[in-house]
Amino acid sequence: MPYDARKPDLTPSAEELRERIPGWGADLPEKHRRTWQEREDYGPTGAHWELPEQQRGHPDRERSIEHSRLTPVFGSAQPLRGVAGAVRRIAYRRFSEGQARHWLLLILADRVESVGAHLRSFATGRPDNPVTQTGALSEPRHRPIGSRLGRGRVDLRHTWMDPFIVAVPWLLPVAALVAGARRRRRGAGRS
């Protein structure tokens, strides 16, 4: 058979695709779009749903500005409180969920709350232990290099930052305490 430069037409027709692939052509003209949302001949399904009675709640409950009211039922086990709660209220009252500021404020509130939890842990008999709770001691025992290299892991790009992210929040208060103790010694030595 001689060489032919023309490319053969291997593209199946729309009818063949529609027969072979369920849902193919959903973006075609309306007569071809028979998705389950547009069907009217599916018969009774037995499904029913009525809007539940609106749960009573505090009027300051956080709600996105996109919504006119709260959902009928919402969680109330963790009310907003403290500085983190104030930051979350600002995020919900001022910014749309489509804005990065809304989500960045919520992340900031989480960080504020985690710092508060760490500080509260010092008041208990068993304060947080960043060395054991971050898995730093178990890391060397479980293939630390083999589990990272050659596996296409995305987190390799920021692995070098992890010690700083984990350690710095703990080292800053220690450094502040050491600096305060040095100032007191100097002040006591001058008297």
N, C-alpha and C positions, 0 to 999 in steps of 0.2 A: 504494500500500500504506500503510495507516494505521500510525502510530507504535505500537509495542508495547513496554511497559516491561519485559517479562520478558527476561532475558538468555538467549540461546540456549545450549544445552549443546554446547560445542565440544570437550569433553574426550574423547579417544579411550578406548575400553575397554581393559582390561588385556590382553585377547587381541590386540587390534590393536597395542598397544605392544610386546608380547612378539614378535610377528611382525616388526615394523619395526625394533626396536632390539636388537641382540645383547646379551645379558646383562641386559636389563631385568628387574627384579623379583628381584634377588639377595637382597633383604632380606625377601622374602615367605616364606610357609610353605615347609617343606623340599621338598615335592613340586615346587615351581617353581624351586628352586635347583639347576640342573644345571651348575655351574661345572666347569672342568677338574679342580679339586682333588677334587671329590666323585665324579667319574665312575669307574666300574670297568670300563667296556666299551671303553676306548680301545685295547686290544690291546698287543702287545709294542712297545716304543719303541726298544729297543736301548741305552737309557741304563742305566748301572751306575755305582755309586760305592761304594768301600770307604773306611773311615776310614784315612788315611795313618798311618804309624808316627810316634809322637810324637818330635819333634825334641828332642834334648838341649839344655838351656840352663841358664843360671844360675838358681838358685832364687829370686833376688831380682828376676827379670824383672818388669816392670810388667804387672799384670793387674787388670781391674776386679773389684771385690768382688762383683759380680753373678754372676760366672762361677766355677765350681768349679775349673777348670784352664785352662791356656793352650790356645790353638788348636794343632792338631797341628803346623802349620808357622807360623813367625813370623820376622819380620825381625830380624837381629842385627847389621846393618852400623853402626848408630848407637847404641852402648850409652850409657846415662845416665851423665853425669859432671859433676862440679862442683856449683855452687850450683843451677843450673837442674835438674840431675838429681835433687838432693835435694828440690826443690820438686815435681817430677813424681812422685817416689815417695810423698810425702805425699798428693798428690791421688789417686793410685791406691789407696793403702792405707787411707785414712780415709774417703773420700767416694764415694758412689754416683754413677754417671754421670747420674742424674736430678737431682742437686743442682747448683745454680749454683756452689757453692764449688769443686766438682771442676773445672769448666771455667774458672773465673776463675783458679784456681791454675795450670792448664795455660797460660793466656794470660800470666800473670805469668812463668812459666818461659821462655816464648818471648821475652818482653821482656828478661829477665835474660841469656838467651843472645845476643840481638842486641847488647846493650850490651857483652858480653864479646867478641863478634866485632869490634865497632868498636874496642875497646881493643887487641885483638890486631893489627888492621890497622896501628896506629901502629908496631908492631915490625917491619913489613915495609918494603920500599923504596917501596911505593906505598900509602899509607893511603887509606881511603875518602874520597871527595869528595862531600859531601852536595849541593853545588850542581848538579853535572852528573848524578849518579846518581838524583836525584829528578825530573829533567826540568824543573827550574826555568828553565833557559836556553832550552829548546825550546818552552816554553809560549807565550811571546809570538808566536812565528813561526807557530803553527798555529791561527788563529782562536780566541783565548782567550775572547772574549765570545760570539761566534756559536755556538760549540760547547756553550755552557752554557745560554743563554737560549732559551726557547720550545720546549724539547724535553722538558719534564716530568722533568728529571733530579732524582732524590731527593737526590743528594749536594750540591745547592746549599745545603742547610740548614747543612752543616758546613764549607763551603768557607772561611769566614773563620777556622776553627780550624787548617786545614792548615799555614800557615806556622809556627804555634806548635808544632804536633806534630812538624814536621820540624826546625825550627831550635833549639828549646829544648834538646833532648838534646845538641846540639853546642855551644850557647853556654854551658851551665852549667859544663862542664869548663874552657872558656876563661876564664870569669869566676873560677873557683876558682884557676886558675893566675895570673891578674892579681892577685887579692887576696893570694895567697901571695908573689908578687914584691914587692908593696908592703910587706907585713909585714917581709920581709927587709931592704928598703931602710931602713925605719924603725928596725929593730933594729940595722943596721950604722951608721946615722947617730948613734945614741945612744952607741955604744961609743967 
